[in-house]
Amino acid sequence: MEVVIVPDAKTGGELIAEAIARLLRRNPAAVLGVATGSTPLPVYQALAAMVRSGAVDVSRARVAQLDEYVGLPADHPESYRSVLGREVLEPLGLDKKAFLGPDGSASDVPAACEAYEAALEAAGGVDLQLLGIGSDGHIGFNEPCSSLASRTRIKTLTEQTRIDNARFFDGDIAQVPHHVITQGIGTILRARHLVLLATGAAKAAAVAASVEGPVAAVCPASALQLHPHATVVVDEAAAAGLNFADYFRQTYADKPAWQGL
Ligand code: GLP
């Protein structure tokens, strides 16, 4: 796993946007796996700026969703489908046809999960999956003790995650759904490149456990250690718990520029 320590979230966003741009130059129809939350916003902003300046063409790219609330209508402003429409599709000028995601309002949730796995497969799989991390180490909505081999399925959110996400629901935890559909950890590990971005001191413990702790279901992001091409981009505050921080800094400083992330 490569760990890149950046001075701030904006720099992290630009670095990852550049990696996405490199991918799209190689494969203009690449499937980009996108995450919600506040952390990835600098990536989407940097990528949108590159689209506007003509530095990258995203017109043939496809965008795949990581997770979704169960029970919110698709047009609810906080359904992840709506959020990604606002934060990713619109700024990149992409049509809804470019979007792949599970149906969180389906009456048959297991069938919706299976259909999403099949849709990802039919699209050729995810080329680059962008991930955030929960304060408890979750990726997507794979809460602690999720099977490391799990596929897209329904999960129940922890109280902590519902508290963390209440800010998107007028600060009212009662409005935060209990259930979600999430790509499984096994599904996420099938993406060709995993890029996890973590910023801020609140993520330092989860980052340290994921990068330097044992691979364990209790810390879902530790599964990235099993992936042959995983990149963890962290700002100084999120890197604060890493024992190998100096080694990671030196390694990245010495990296040949042509390699990219
Ligand atoms: C939610 C999302 C995750 C995201 C996490 C952290 O739980 N399902 O994909 O990584 O929030 O969000 P933030 O980046 O806002 O801290």
Residues whose N, C-alpha, C, O or C-beta is under 5 A from the ligand:
A	BS01	GLP	A35 T36 G37 S38 T39 D67 G132 I133 G134 H138 G140 F141
